[in-house]
Amino acid sequence: MEINWFIVAVFLVGAIVLLLYLIKKNQKDKKDVTQFFNTDTTVRKESELDEDDGY
């Protein structure tokens, strides 16, 4: 039984390309999620006092 090196090479190149694509996409998603969680999305009522303002 002989190994078909052409098919093995095509499979390995495809796996490497897929891996690189997933790493690139993950880095972009990580950047977007970090930016989302770092933004202040809380809505403050004007009647609330700030902790720093005092009474």
PDB file of N, CA, C and O in Angstrom, chain B, residues numbered from 101:
ATOM      1  N   MET B 101       0.844  -1.171   0.000  1.00  0.00           N
ATOM      2  CA  MET B 101       0.000   0.000   0.000  1.00  0.00           C
ATOM      3  C   MET B 101       0.892   1.237   0.000  1.00  0.00           C
ATOM      4  O   MET B 101       1.787   1.389   0.831  1.00  0.00           O
ATOM      5  N   GLU B 102       0.618   2.100  -0.947  1.00  0.00           N
ATOM      6  CA  GLU B 102       1.457   3.267  -1.142  1.00  0.00           C
ATOM      7  C   GLU B 102       0.721   4.527  -0.662  1.00  0.00           C
ATOM      8  O   GLU B 102      -0.494   4.645  -0.822  1.00  0.00           O
ATOM      9  N   ILE B 103       1.471   5.461  -0.074  1.00  0.00           N
ATOM     10  CA  ILE B 103       0.895   6.717   0.411  1.00  0.00           C
ATOM     11  C   ILE B 103       0.843   7.704  -0.744  1.00  0.00           C
ATOM     12  O   ILE B 103       1.832   7.909  -1.447  1.00  0.00           O
ATOM     13  N   ASN B 104      -0.325   8.312  -0.932  1.00  0.00           N
ATOM     14  CA  ASN B 104      -0.467   9.319  -1.964  1.00  0.00           C
ATOM     15  C   ASN B 104      -0.059  10.662  -1.362  1.00  0.00           C
ATOM     16  O   ASN B 104      -0.848  11.308  -0.673  1.00  0.00           O
ATOM     17  N   TRP B 105       1.192  11.078  -1.632  1.00  0.00           N
ATOM     18  CA  TRP B 105       1.749  12.265  -1.006  1.00  0.00           C
ATOM     19  C   TRP B 105       1.077  13.540  -1.489  1.00  0.00           C
ATOM     20  O   TRP B 105       1.053  14.535  -0.764  1.00  0.00           O
ATOM     21  N   PHE B 106       0.534  13.531  -2.692  1.00  0.00           N
ATOM     22  CA  PHE B 106      -0.151  14.712  -3.207  1.00  0.00           C
ATOM     23  C   PHE B 106      -1.386  15.031  -2.362  1.00  0.00           C
ATOM     24  O   PHE B 106      -1.610  16.187  -2.004  1.00  0.00           O
ATOM     25  N   ILE B 107      -2.173  14.030  -2.048  1.00  0.00           N
ATOM     26  CA  ILE B 107      -3.391  14.235  -1.245  1.00  0.00           C
ATOM     27  C   ILE B 107      -3.018  14.653   0.178  1.00  0.00           C
ATOM     28  O   ILE B 107      -3.684  15.509   0.761  1.00  0.00           O
ATOM     29  N   VAL B 108      -1.975  14.068   0.737  1.00  0.00           N
ATOM     30  CA  VAL B 108      -1.525  14.437   2.079  1.00  0.00           C
ATOM     31  C   VAL B 108      -1.061  15.898   2.088  1.00  0.00           C
ATOM     32  O   VAL B 108      -1.372  16.635   3.023  1.00  0.00           O
ATOM     33  N   ALA B 109      -0.326  16.321   1.065  1.00  0.00           N
ATOM     34  CA  ALA B 109       0.159  17.694   0.985  1.00  0.00           C
ATOM     35  C   ALA B 109      -1.002  18.674   0.845  1.00  0.00           C
ATOM     36  O   ALA B 109      -0.999  19.719   1.495  1.00  0.00           O
ATOM     37  N   VAL B 110      -1.980  18.366   0.024  1.00  0.00           N
ATOM     38  CA  VAL B 110      -3.144  19.239  -0.144  1.00  0.00           C
ATOM     39  C   VAL B 110      -3.900  19.359   1.178  1.00  0.00           C
ATOM     40  O   VAL B 110      -4.320  20.451   1.562  1.00  0.00           O
ATOM     41  N   PHE B 111      -4.069  18.260   1.857  1.00  0.00           N
ATOM     42  CA  PHE B 111      -4.762  18.280   3.149  1.00  0.00           C
ATOM     43  C   PHE B 111      -4.001  19.131   4.171  1.00  0.00           C
ATOM     44  O   PHE B 111      -4.614  19.922   4.887  1.00  0.00           O
ATOM     45  N   LEU B 112      -2.687  18.981   4.246  1.00  0.00           N
ATOM     46  CA  LEU B 112      -1.892  19.749   5.196  1.00  0.00           C
ATOM     47  C   LEU B 112      -1.908  21.247   4.881  1.00  0.00           C
ATOM     48  O   LEU B 112      -2.009  22.070   5.791  1.00  0.00           O
ATOM     49  N   VAL B 113      -1.809  21.601   3.609  1.00  0.00           N
ATOM     50  CA  VAL B 113      -1.873  23.014   3.223  1.00  0.00           C
ATOM     51  C   VAL B 113      -3.245  23.586   3.579  1.00  0.00           C
ATOM     52  O   VAL B 113      -3.331  24.704   4.086  1.00  0.00           O
ATOM     53  N   GLY B 114      -4.298  22.849   3.324  1.00  0.00           N
ATOM     54  CA  GLY B 114      -5.647  23.300   3.681  1.00  0.00           C
ATOM     55  C   GLY B 114      -5.806  23.478   5.183  1.00  0.00           C
ATOM     56  O   GLY B 114      -6.421  24.445   5.632  1.00  0.00           O
ATOM     57  N   ALA B 115      -5.260  22.556   5.959  1.00  0.00           N
ATOM     58  CA  ALA B 115      -5.341  22.652   7.415  1.00  0.00           C
ATOM     59  C   ALA B 115      -4.569  23.869   7.926  1.00  0.00           C
ATOM     60  O   ALA B 115      -5.031  24.549   8.841  1.00  0.00           O
ATOM     61  N   ILE B 116      -3.418  24.146   7.354  1.00  0.00           N
ATOM     62  CA  ILE B 116      -2.616  25.300   7.774  1.00  0.00           C
ATOM     63  C   ILE B 116      -3.323  26.601   7.421  1.00  0.00           C
ATOM     64  O   ILE B 116      -3.335  27.536   8.222  1.00  0.00           O
ATOM     65  N   VAL B 117      -3.909  26.669   6.233  1.00  0.00           N
ATOM     66  CA  VAL B 117      -4.650  27.872   5.825  1.00  0.00           C
ATOM     67  C   VAL B 117      -5.851  28.084   6.746  1.00  0.00           C
ATOM     68  O   VAL B 117      -6.112  29.214   7.158  1.00  0.00           O
ATOM     69  N   LEU B 118      -6.570  27.042   7.069  1.00  0.00           N
ATOM     70  CA  LEU B 118      -7.712  27.149   7.970  1.00  0.00           C
ATOM     71  C   LEU B 118      -7.267  27.619   9.355  1.00  0.00           C
ATOM     72  O   LEU B 118      -7.919  28.474   9.954  1.00  0.00           O
ATOM     73  N   LEU B 119      -6.191  27.083   9.855  1.00  0.00           N
ATOM     74  CA  LEU B 119      -5.665  27.466  11.155  1.00  0.00           C
ATOM     75  C   LEU B 119      -5.272  28.943  11.179  1.00  0.00           C
ATOM     76  O   LEU B 119      -5.594  29.650  12.135  1.00  0.00           O
ATOM     77  N   LEU B 120      -4.589  29.413  10.151  1.00  0.00           N
ATOM     78  CA  LEU B 120      -4.196  30.822  10.080  1.00  0.00           C
ATOM     79  C   LEU B 120      -5.420  31.734   9.998  1.00  0.00           C
ATOM     80  O   LEU B 120      -5.438  32.799  10.615  1.00  0.00           O
ATOM     81  N   TYR B 121      -6.437  31.330   9.246  1.00  0.00           N
ATOM     82  CA  TYR B 121      -7.667  32.109   9.137  1.00  0.00           C
ATOM     83  C   TYR B 121      -8.361  32.209  10.495  1.00  0.00           C
ATOM     84  O   TYR B 121      -8.808  33.288  10.884  1.00  0.00           O
ATOM     85  N   LEU B 122      -8.452  31.096  11.214  1.00  0.00           N
ATOM     86  CA  LEU B 122      -9.119  31.105  12.513  1.00  0.00           C
ATOM     87  C   LEU B 122      -8.359  31.952  13.531  1.00  0.00           C
ATOM     88  O   LEU B 122      -8.978  32.633  14.348  1.00  0.00           O
ATOM     89  N   ILE B 123      -7.049  31.921  13.495  1.00  0.00           N
ATOM     90  CA  ILE B 123      -6.251  32.745  14.410  1.00  0.00           C
ATOM     91  C   ILE B 123      -6.477  34.227  14.119  1.00  0.00           C
ATOM     92  O   ILE B 123      -6.649  35.025  15.040  1.00  0.00           O
ATOM     93  N   LYS B 124      -6.477  34.593  12.833  1.00  0.00           N
ATOM     94  CA  LYS B 124      -6.688  35.991  12.458  1.00  0.00           C
ATOM     95  C   LYS B 124      -8.083  36.456  12.875  1.00  0.00           C
ATOM     96  O   LYS B 124      -8.231  37.554  13.411  1.00  0.00           O
ATOM     97  N   LYS B 125      -9.095  35.640  12.638  1.00  0.00           N
ATOM     98  CA  LYS B 125     -10.471  35.988  12.997  1.00  0.00           C
ATOM     99  C   LYS B 125     -10.618  36.106  14.510  1.00  0.00           C
ATOM    100  O   LYS B 125     -11.306  37.003  14.997  1.00  0.00           O
ATOM    101  N   ASN B 126      -9.981  35.213  15.252  1.00  0.00           N
ATOM    102  CA  ASN B 126     -10.063  35.243  16.710  1.00  0.00           C
ATOM    103  C   ASN B 126      -9.441  36.524  17.258  1.00  0.00           C
ATOM    104  O   ASN B 126      -9.987  37.111  18.193  1.00  0.00           O
ATOM    105  N   GLN B 127      -8.324  36.970  16.707  1.00  0.00           N
ATOM    106  CA  GLN B 127      -7.694  38.205  17.163  1.00  0.00           C
ATOM    107  C   GLN B 127      -8.601  39.405  16.909  1.00  0.00           C
ATOM    108  O   GLN B 127      -8.678  40.312  17.737  1.00  0.00           O
ATOM    109  N   LYS B 128      -9.289  39.414  15.766  1.00  0.00           N
ATOM    110  CA  LYS B 128     -10.198  40.520  15.456  1.00  0.00           C
ATOM    111  C   LYS B 128     -11.382  40.503  16.412  1.00  0.00           C
ATOM    112  O   LYS B 128     -11.791  41.552  16.908  1.00  0.00           O
ATOM    113  N   ASP B 129     -11.940  39.318  16.677  1.00  0.00           N
ATOM    114  CA  ASP B 129     -13.064  39.212  17.599  1.00  0.00           C
ATOM    115  C   ASP B 129     -12.653  39.597  19.014  1.00  0.00           C
ATOM    116  O   ASP B 129     -13.430  40.221  19.736  1.00  0.00           O
ATOM    117  N   LYS B 130     -11.454  39.235  19.413  1.00  0.00           N
ATOM    118  CA  LYS B 130     -10.965  39.578  20.747  1.00  0.00           C
ATOM    119  C   LYS B 130     -10.870  41.092  20.893  1.00  0.00           C
ATOM    120  O   LYS B 130     -11.223  41.641  21.936  1.00  0.00           O
ATOM    121  N   LYS B 131     -10.400  41.759  19.861  1.00  0.00           N
ATOM    122  CA  LYS B 131     -10.285  43.219  19.871  1.00  0.00           C
ATOM    123  C   LYS B 131     -11.669  43.859  19.979  1.00  0.00           C
ATOM    124  O   LYS B 131     -11.852  44.806  20.744  1.00  0.00           O
ATOM    125  N   ASP B 132     -12.644  43.353  19.223  1.00  0.00           N
ATOM    126  CA  ASP B 132     -14.000  43.896  19.252  1.00  0.00           C
ATOM    127  C   ASP B 132     -14.658  43.693  20.618  1.00  0.00           C
ATOM    128  O   ASP B 132     -15.315  44.599  21.131  1.00  0.00           O
ATOM    129  N   VAL B 133     -14.485  42.513  21.203  1.00  0.00           N
ATOM    130  CA  VAL B 133     -15.093  42.220  22.501  1.00  0.00           C
ATOM    131  C   VAL B 133     -14.453  43.081  23.588  1.00  0.00           C
ATOM    132  O   VAL B 133     -15.148  43.596  24.464  1.00  0.00           O
ATOM    133  N   THR B 134     -13.139  43.235  23.534  1.00  0.00           N
ATOM    134  CA  THR B 134     -12.451  44.074  24.518  1.00  0.00           C
ATOM    135  C   THR B 134     -12.947  45.512  24.427  1.00  0.00           C
ATOM    136  O   THR B 134     -13.186  46.152  25.450  1.00  0.00           O
ATOM    137  N   GLN B 135     -13.100  46.014  23.225  1.00  0.00           N
ATOM    138  CA  GLN B 135     -13.596  47.377  23.045  1.00  0.00           C
ATOM    139  C   GLN B 135     -15.032  47.491  23.548  1.00  0.00           C
ATOM    140  O   GLN B 135     -15.386  48.503  24.155  1.00  0.00           O
ATOM    141  N   PHE B 136     -15.863  46.486  23.313  1.00  0.00           N
ATOM    142  CA  PHE B 136     -17.253  46.516  23.762  1.00  0.00           C
ATOM    143  C   PHE B 136     -17.335  46.577  25.282  1.00  0.00           C
ATOM    144  O   PHE B 136     -18.107  47.362  25.833  1.00  0.00           O
ATOM    145  N   PHE B 137     -16.541  45.750  25.964  1.00  0.00           N
ATOM    146  CA  PHE B 137     -16.610  45.715  27.423  1.00  0.00           C
ATOM    147  C   PHE B 137     -15.929  46.921  28.072  1.00  0.00           C
ATOM    148  O   PHE B 137     -16.229  47.247  29.220  1.00  0.00           O
ATOM    149  N   ASN B 138     -15.031  47.578  27.368  1.00  0.00           N
ATOM    150  CA  ASN B 138     -14.377  48.748  27.930  1.00  0.00           C
ATOM    151  C   ASN B 138     -15.195  50.020  27.778  1.00  0.00           C
ATOM    152  O   ASN B 138     -14.919  51.009  28.457  1.00  0.00           O
ATOM    153  N   THR B 139     -16.189  50.019  26.911  1.00  0.00           N
ATOM    154  CA  THR B 139     -17.022  51.214  26.753  1.00  0.00           C
ATOM    155  C   THR B 139     -18.027  51.283  27.895  1.00  0.00           C
ATOM    156  O   THR B 139     -18.513  50.259  28.375  1.00  0.00           O
ATOM    157  N   ASP B 140     -18.327  52.493  28.318  1.00  0.00           N
ATOM    158  CA  ASP B 140     -19.274  52.698  29.411  1.00  0.00           C
ATOM    159  C   ASP B 140     -20.677  52.700  28.815  1.00  0.00           C
ATOM    160  O   ASP B 140     -21.060  53.643  28.122  1.00  0.00           O
ATOM    161  N   THR B 141     -21.435  51.653  29.083  1.00  0.00           N
ATOM    162  CA  THR B 141     -22.776  51.535  28.509  1.00  0.00           C
ATOM    163  C   THR B 141     -23.863  51.786  29.539  1.00  0.00           C
ATOM    164  O   THR B 141     -25.047  51.631  29.239  1.00  0.00           O
ATOM    165  N   THR B 142     -23.479  52.171  30.746  1.00  0.00           N
ATOM    166  CA  THR B 142     -24.476  52.410  31.783  1.00  0.00           C
ATOM    167  C   THR B 142     -25.167  53.742  31.541  1.00  0.00           C
ATOM    168  O   THR B 142     -24.535  54.717  31.135  1.00  0.00           O
ATOM    169  N   VAL B 143     -26.445  53.772  31.788  1.00  0.00           N
ATOM    170  CA  VAL B 143     -27.225  54.987  31.646  1.00  0.00           C
ATOM    171  C   VAL B 143     -27.487  55.506  33.052  1.00  0.00           C
ATOM    172  O   VAL B 143     -28.101  54.831  33.878  1.00  0.00           O
ATOM    173  N   ARG B 144     -27.011  56.715  33.303  1.00  0.00           N
ATOM    174  CA  ARG B 144     -27.177  57.278  34.639  1.00  0.00           C
ATOM    175  C   ARG B 144     -28.349  58.245  34.637  1.00  0.00           C
ATOM    176  O   ARG B 144     -28.541  59.021  33.701  1.00  0.00           O
ATOM    177  N   LYS B 145     -29.122  58.178  35.703  1.00  0.00           N
ATOM    178  CA  LYS B 145     -30.219  59.116  35.863  1.00  0.00           C
ATOM    179  C   LYS B 145     -29.654  60.429  36.384  1.00  0.00           C
ATOM    180  O   LYS B 145     -28.669  60.435  37.123  1.00  0.00           O
ATOM    181  N   GLU B 146     -30.266  61.525  36.005  1.00  0.00           N
ATOM    182  CA  GLU B 146     -29.770  62.822  36.446  1.00  0.00           C
ATOM    183  C   GLU B 146     -30.043  63.053  37.921  1.00  0.00           C
ATOM    184  O   GLU B 146     -29.383  63.882  38.547  1.00  0.00           O
ATOM    185  N   SER B 147     -31.006  62.336  38.488  1.00  0.00           N
ATOM    186  CA  SER B 147     -31.331  62.530  39.893  1.00  0.00           C
ATOM    187  C   SER B 147     -30.348  61.813  40.811  1.00  0.00           C
ATOM    188  O   SER B 147     -30.320  62.083  42.011  1.00  0.00           O
ATOM    189  N   GLU B 148     -29.540  60.901  40.267  1.00  0.00           N
ATOM    190  CA  GLU B 148     -28.568  60.194  41.089  1.00  0.00           C
ATOM    191  C   GLU B 148     -27.408  61.107  41.418  1.00  0.00           C
ATOM    192  O   GLU B 148     -26.979  61.899  40.579  1.00  0.00           O
ATOM    193  N   LEU B 149     -26.901  61.004  42.621  1.00  0.00           N
ATOM    194  CA  LEU B 149     -25.738  61.768  43.024  1.00  0.00           C
ATOM    195  C   LEU B 149     -24.488  60.955  42.743  1.00  0.00           C
ATOM    196  O   LEU B 149     -24.481  59.736  42.914  1.00  0.00           O
ATOM    197  N   ASP B 150     -23.446  61.618  42.318  1.00  0.00           N
ATOM    198  CA  ASP B 150     -22.168  60.929  42.136  1.00  0.00           C
ATOM    199  C   ASP B 150     -21.564  60.683  43.501  1.00  0.00           C
ATOM    200  O   ASP B 150     -21.801  61.450  44.434  1.00  0.00           O
ATOM    201  N   GLU B 151     -20.786  59.623  43.628  1.00  0.00           N
ATOM    202  CA  GLU B 151     -20.142  59.330  44.888  1.00  0.00           C
ATOM    203  C   GLU B 151     -19.117  60.397  45.229  1.00  0.00           C
ATOM    204  O   GLU B 151     -18.878  60.670  46.406  1.00  0.00           O
ATOM    205  N   ASP B 152     -18.515  60.997  44.229  1.00  0.00           N
ATOM    206  CA  ASP B 152     -17.489  62.007  44.462  1.00  0.00           C
ATOM    207  C   ASP B 152     -18.073  63.377  44.780  1.00  0.00           C
ATOM    208  O   ASP B 152     -17.393  64.203  45.389  1.00  0.00           O
ATOM    209  N   ASP B 153     -19.304  63.637  44.388  1.00  0.00           N
ATOM    210  CA  ASP B 153     -19.900  64.958  44.568  1.00  0.00           C
ATOM    211  C   ASP B 153     -20.247  65.246  46.025  1.00  0.00           C
ATOM    212  O   ASP B 153     -20.236  66.408  46.430  1.00  0.00           O
ATOM    213  N   GLY B 154     -20.543  64.261  46.798  1.00  0.00           N
ATOM    214  CA  GLY B 154     -20.946  64.483  48.194  1.00  0.00           C
ATOM    215  C   GLY B 154     -22.395  64.884  48.282  1.00  0.00           C
ATOM    216  O   GLY B 154     -23.172  64.661  47.353  1.00  0.00           O
ATOM    217  N   TYR B 155     -22.763  65.486  49.422  1.00  0.00           N
ATOM    218  CA  TYR B 155     -24.161  65.838  49.636  1.00  0.00           C
ATOM    219  C   TYR B 155     -24.387  67.279  49.471  1.00  0.00           C
ATOM    220  O   TYR B 155     -25.516  67.747  49.617  1.00  0.00           O
TER     221      TYR B 155
END
